[in-house]
Amino acid sequence: MNNLEALRNNNPLVICYTNDVVKNFTANGLLSLGASPAMSEAPEEASDMLTHANALLINIGTLTKDKEADILKIAMTANQIGTPIVFDPVAVGASQYRKDFCKTFLKEVKVAVIKGNASEILALIDNDTQMKGTDSVMNLDAVNIAEKARKQFETAIVITGKEDIVVHEDNILKLANGSPMLAKVTGAGCLLGAVIASFLESKQQPQLNQLVEAVSIYNIAAEQAEKLSNNRGPGAFMVELMNALYQVTYRDYLNLKHSQEVQ
């Protein structure tokens, strides 16, 4: 059974501690794909929730001082239970506050996957990196950044961009599916973090094929949504992305994925 088929058969519970801007979009995206989202933010219920969850998404898009302790408690509970964590350090390079929190988080918490654009991942390994909001700087060497982050944090790295980079252990792949319309919809990247989480399995380390399939299927769905929206703009694309996530198949993945191993 392939990963997408397993996901749709099992409806994995994905706990999402994500930012306020994208909660509804993220939940609907996961439901469309076939997963079961829970936007749980209470440390008091973390043990109960995470015991039954396949994965936990931590997204710091609307980080505040009040949220810091809760995020750490929930993530540490996930570590104790064995629930894999996908960490999305949104706009980490935009402020020293975000950099300091991410540094603390990654020191105290073991994550399964770090997902972000090239500037965000660079900011995790280079404190001097600056960003304008969530935007990524062009012309960065994403492969080199991903390799360095993989070695520093000893975890899988997914860098998003015109080409996506997946680094897992000694494997590096470039993935070239996707749509420019994703950049026109707030939360498209955040949803990808949740989709990656939905492909993981509780108490297990992520597998390369899970990461590649998750990223590729999401981006193939985006390509299909762009065609279906027929140049009607971001609003139409956002609706069609939900439809495409519902309809995308493993056969689409096999026939349409563009991946290249990097030596």
Buried (B, 14 or more C-beta within 10 A) or exposed (E): EEBBEBBBEBBBBBBBBBBEBBBEBBBBBBBBBBBBBBBBBEBEBBEEBBEBBBBBBBBBBBBEEEBBEBBBBBBBBBBEBEBBBBBBBBBBBBBEEBBEBBEEBBEEBBBBBBBBBBBBBBBBEEEEBEBEEBBBBEEBEBBEBBBBBBEEBEBBBBBBBEBBBBBBEEBBBBBEBBBEBBBEBBBBBBBBBBBBBBBBBBEEBBBBEBBBBBBBBBBBBBBBBBEBBEEEEBEBBBBBBBBBBBBBBBEBBEEBBEBEEEE
